[in-house]
Amino acid sequence: MNVLNIHGYKGTPFNAAYSALCGLEKTIISPEIDYDSDQPETILNRLLDLCVSEKIDMIVGTSLGGFLALLIAIKLQKPLLLVNPCLQPQAVIPALGYESDVSRFAEMSAVFDDLDRKRVRCIIGGKDEVVGDHGYTKQLLGADHIIVIPDGMHSGATLELDKHFPEMVRSIKGQI
């Protein structure tokens, strides 16, 4: 199975999700993304091209990478695993130092209504200091697709990904 791992804003390709996926012996494609250098659409198109060229079966997205992962999963009808997704980046990333226009993120999210919830699994931290309570994520995905780690923070390292990823990936794998 080929997995695309998309890191978050100011994150690295070898994040906690990448480490948890390595333990599952998958082929992991984890590109480095500089969110400050390119427009969101440019990054999205590059990732869509990568999905096709690498024959991606499943997408994993962390934080802002979760936003892009969701868009890709909708467009390509791929299973998706989200880690503390930032699904309303226009409200979050300016406080993290993002200086570009955030209005495009709101426009891009218009396709979220086309989401097939059955293809999504999500893990969030109950004490996420970046995204907050994930109210929008819970509303969009539905509680039955989300695992909440009560003391988990925004960093995937606080979410016991090694413990939860195997079952989450198994539940998604049947959809490939």
N, C-alpha and C positions, 0 to 999 in steps of 0.2 A: 504494500500500500504506500503510495506517495502522499506525503503530508506537506502542506505549505504552512509554515509558522511565521506569523506576522507580529513583530514586536511593537511595543508602544512608543509614544513620544519620548525622546531622549533615552530610549532603551537600547538593547543590543540584540543581535540575532541569536546569541547564546544565552537567552533568558531562562527563567525557571521552567517555562513551558517546554522549551527545547530540551532541557535536562530530563524532564519527566518523560518526554517522547522518546528520548534515546533509550531509556530502559525498556521500551516496548518494541524495539528492533524494527522500526519503520524507516523508510527512506525519507529523510527530512530535508526540505528545501527551506532555508531560513535566510532570506536576503537582508542586507543592511539597508535601512531606509533613513534618509535625512529629511524629516518632515518640514524643516525650515527652508530647504533649498528648492523644493518643487511644490507645485500646486497639487491639491488633493486628487484632482482628476488625472494628472500626469502619473502620480504614484499608483492610482487605481488601475489605469490602463497598462502600466508596466507589470503589475501583479496579475492582471487578467491574461496578458500574453504569456507570463511565466506559467500560469495554471495550464494553459493549452500546451505549451512546448514541453513541460515536464509531466504531463498527464496526471495532474493532481487529483487525488481521490477524496481528500478531506482537508479542511482548512482549520487552523487554530489561530485565534487572534487574541492578543492581550492589550488591554487599555485602548488607546487610539487605534491600534492594529485590529482590535475587535470591531470597530466601526467599519474599517475597510473589508475585513473578513466577512462581515454580514452582507455588505453590498455584493461581494464576489459570490458568496453562497447563494444569494437570491438570483443573481444573473445566470450562474452556471448550474444551479440546482444541485449543490454539493452539500454534504454533511458538514456541520460546523461545531467546533468546541471553543467557547469563549471563556476568557479568564479576566475577571474584573473589567468588563468592557466599558468603554467610554462612548456610549451611543448617542450622546448629545455633546460632542466636542466643542461646539460653539459656546457652550456655557462653562466649560471646564478649562480648556487649554490656554486661554489668554492669561490666566493666573499662574500658569507654569512657564510663561515666557514666550509663548507663541505670538509673533508679531504680525503675521499675515492676516488677510481678510478671512474671517471665520464664517461669513454668510453662506459660502458655498456648501459647508457641511450641512446646514439646515436644508438647503435645496436638494442635496444628494440623498438625504434620508427620506425623501418622499416615497421611495420604493419600499420602505420597510413594511408597508401594508401587504406586500406580496410575499412576505416571509412564510415559509412552511415550517411551523413550530416543531413538527415531528423530527425535523432534521437537525435540531439545535440542542446542545447541552451547554450548561453554563455553571461556572463556579465563581462565587463572589465572597469577599471579605465583609463580615458584619461591621467592621470598624474601618472601612475604606476611607482614608483621610483625603483622597483625591477626588473620587467620584461621589462620595457620600453614601446615601442609603440605597442607591440603585433602584429607586422607585420606578423610573422609566423602564429600566431593564426588566424588572418584575412584571410590569404591566404589559410590555411587548411580548415577552417570552412565556409568561405564565409560570406559576410557582412549581409545577411538576417537572419543569425542565431545568431547575436551578438548585444547586447545592450551596448553602450558606455556611461558611466557616465562621462561627460567632466571634472569635477573637482575631480573625484574619484582617490584615491591613491591605493596602493597595498592591504591595509587592507580592508577586506570585510565590516567592520564597516563604510567605507566611500562610499559604493555603493548603499545605499537605498535598500538593499535586501528584507526587509519587503514589500516594495512597488512593486518590480518587480517579486519576486518569485511566488506569486499566479498565475499570468498569464503564466509565464514560465512553471510552473509545470502543469497547465491545458493544455497547448499546447503539452506537452510531454505525459501527461496521456492517451491521445487517442491512443498512440502507445503501450500500455502495454497489 
